[in-house]
Amino acid sequence: MVARSTVRWMLVLGVAGLATACGVGKGTMGNDPATESQASTVTWSDGKPAVSISCKTPGGCQARAVAVCGKTSGDYTVLKMENMPTRGDMTEVRGPASVVIRCSS
């Protein structure tokens, strides 16, 4: 009886840990398989640096933006947004999503 309860708790904690690890975006530039996104530094039209993020999954750009702006508690300003995905839409019709952000100071 105790072994079954212990195994059940270990399974629950393992699944919770996996879900948490998969939901956190990568805070550095480059490819991030967890959010299916790509981030790079760009120079915006005002001459200041910004972060360009392209993503494939719903919520991937937002999760990546929060992770990239982790030093500012995830606060950011959207400078440009295109084809942002929503649950149930067709990526093939809409095309790839992208956003340009600047982390808040």
FENHUFEN-V660686 format. One record per helix or strand. SS is the DSSP state (H for helix, E for strand). FROM is the first residue (numbers start at 0). LEN is the number of residues. Records with the same first field share a line. If there is no record, write none. Layout:
SS->FROM-LEN / FROM-LEN
//
This chain:
H->1-22 / 59-9 / 69-3 / 90-4
E->29-3 / 36-7 / 48-7 / 75-7 / 96-7
//
